[in-house]
Amino acid sequence: MAAEKADVIIIGAGAIGCAIAYFLSREGVKVIVVEQDSIGAHASGYAPGILNPQVAVPEYLETMLPLTTKSFQLHKELYQQLVAESGIDYYFRQSAILTLAFTRAEAQEIKNKVEMLQQQGFKIRWLNGDAVHLIDSRISPEIIGAAYSEDAGELDSYRYVLALAQAAEKYGAEIRNGRFTGLKRKGARLTAVQLSSGDIACDCTVLAMGPWTGLAASSLDFPVPVRPQKGQTLRVRASGPPFATILAWDTNYITTTRQDALIYHGATHEDAGFDEEPSTAGRDKLIDSLVTMVPSLIGAEVVLQTACLRPLAADGLPIIGEVPGWNGVYLATGHWTKGILLSPVTGRMVTELISGSAASIPTEPFSVSRFNSFRS
Ligand SMILES: Cc1cc2nc3c(=O)[nH]c(=O)nc-3n(C[C@H](O)[C@H](O)[C@H](O)COP(=O)(O)OP(=O)(O)OC[C@H]3O[C@@H](n4cnc5c(N)ncnc54)[C@H](O)[C@@H]3O)c2cc1C
């Protein structure tokens, strides 16, 4: 017999679990968050925290744009309030992004995206090489031009996750160390969450275990096609003023606006299972892209190398919703390269789903049931 009870048990204290805990407990729901390591110990605590609401992949556009723009808006609205509630400043700021083109093919692709994003209402334009170098002369002379976009932001991810957790605790949430091992049910109804330390009775749980959420598939008797995608980053120290904008090129970016005055550079996209070890190959690849973008960084001192796992769903879209065949078991994962950006909207959506209030964002495209066909 389970000894204690909560309204909702959230598994995982990354950005997604903590955002859900924050929004739920703000509504007066009694929440327990269970984390096997520590708050923000994985990707959520190490991501460079770039908030880019643009959706440049045409096939994801219609589905993802309402989510990214709503979440970016929520970040803007939340910042002052969350800092006041938590006492933790996470240095949110609005930023511009320069997306660099080194080849004619890259320039053409970026120009096409500029047109597409302008049609969506983004403030973005193409600049030739001379105009880019007026913004920052340290950018490689090899570039042809760049897209300049004003609609982005950034924050310190680790402090942001701590702020969410701290504010949730102020509203009555409890965050504890423990490892999720399974679920108990009576028919379709959830009765308890099983932890390595024992069971907690509850009729509602949210599994927000990032790339590890897929491991719950056997407890759910439902497929959760989420896999880890490894991403490595570098933090380097170099002399000179910070860059005026975030710099992006292909899957690489550079940002310099953190309190520690370091240059954050990422990221690799690797298929390496659950391996979270930084590698020499990853480091070399990142130094290469760093110096390609800004040649004067050749002598920069590497201060930290990180390796973390993005949660990537089979179709590349977030998974947010109730698990078919269960009453009261929800998933919130698969946020891939945009989990920090998408955390507030996910917190809001899950709170609406659990409380039964009207959905402010359509949830259907992100439903768990879209994987029904994976059952066979
Ligand atoms: C290199 C890199 C750069 C990135 N840059 C950005 C960026 O600039 N902007 C952006 O928006 N996104 C970025 N992302 C993506 C973002 O970091 C992720 O999408 C996001 O952190 C996922 O959050 P999460 O809470 O789902 O997962 P996680 O942060 O992985 O948290 C899941 C938590 O669940 C816990 N857990 C797992 N299993 C169990 C269990 N059995 N019991 C208890 N607890 C468990 C884990 O310990 C972990 O703390 C980046 C990712 C990487 C790797």
The ligand as a Gaussian input file, in Angstrom:
#p B3LYP/6-31G(d) Opt

LIG

0 1
 C       24.172000      20.803000     -27.098000
 C       22.734000      21.216000     -26.945000
 C       22.372000      22.529000     -27.184000
 C       21.040000      22.923000     -27.068000
 N       20.720000      24.237000     -27.265000
 C       19.445000      24.648000     -27.103000
 C       19.121000      26.027000     -27.195000
 O       20.004000      26.872000     -27.398000
 N       17.822000      26.384000     -27.063000
 C       16.827000      25.478000     -26.815000
 O       15.658000      25.865000     -26.730000
 N       17.122000      24.162000     -26.668000
 C       18.397000      23.725000     -26.813000
 N       18.720000      22.411000     -26.693000
 C       17.643000      21.431000     -26.471000
 C       17.228000      21.386000     -25.019000
 O       18.381000      21.380000     -24.192000
 C       16.391000      20.133000     -24.751000
 O       15.346000      20.029000     -25.694000
 C       15.761000      20.216000     -23.356000
 O       16.773000      20.462000     -22.403000
 C       15.002000      18.945000     -23.011000
 O       14.511000      19.128000     -21.708000
 P       13.862000      17.925000     -20.906000
 O       13.430000      18.464000     -19.598000
 O       12.873000      17.242000     -21.778000
 O       15.067000      16.860000     -20.760000
 P       16.331000      16.804000     -19.776000
 O       16.962000      18.123000     -19.605000
 O       17.169000      15.687000     -20.296000
 O       15.690000      16.394000     -18.395000
 C       15.144000      15.101000     -18.170000
 C       15.382000      14.751000     -16.717000
 O       14.742000      13.492000     -16.431000
 C       15.553000      12.804000     -15.500000
 N       15.239000      11.383000     -15.558000
 C       15.423000      10.520000     -16.587000
 N       15.028000       9.271000     -16.262000
 C       14.585000       9.335000     -14.971000
 C       14.058000       8.365000     -14.065000
 N       13.915000       7.073000     -14.401000
 N       13.710000       8.773000     -12.822000
 C       13.855000      10.083000     -12.443000
 N       14.356000      11.040000     -13.274000
 C       14.710000      10.680000     -14.523000
 C       16.975000      13.097000     -15.982000
 O       17.925000      12.869000     -14.965000
 C       16.873000      14.549000     -16.413000
 O       17.257000      15.456000     -15.395000
 C       20.045000      21.979000     -26.736000
 C       20.418000      20.662000     -26.483000
 C       21.750000      20.269000     -26.571000
 C       22.145000      18.862000     -26.243000

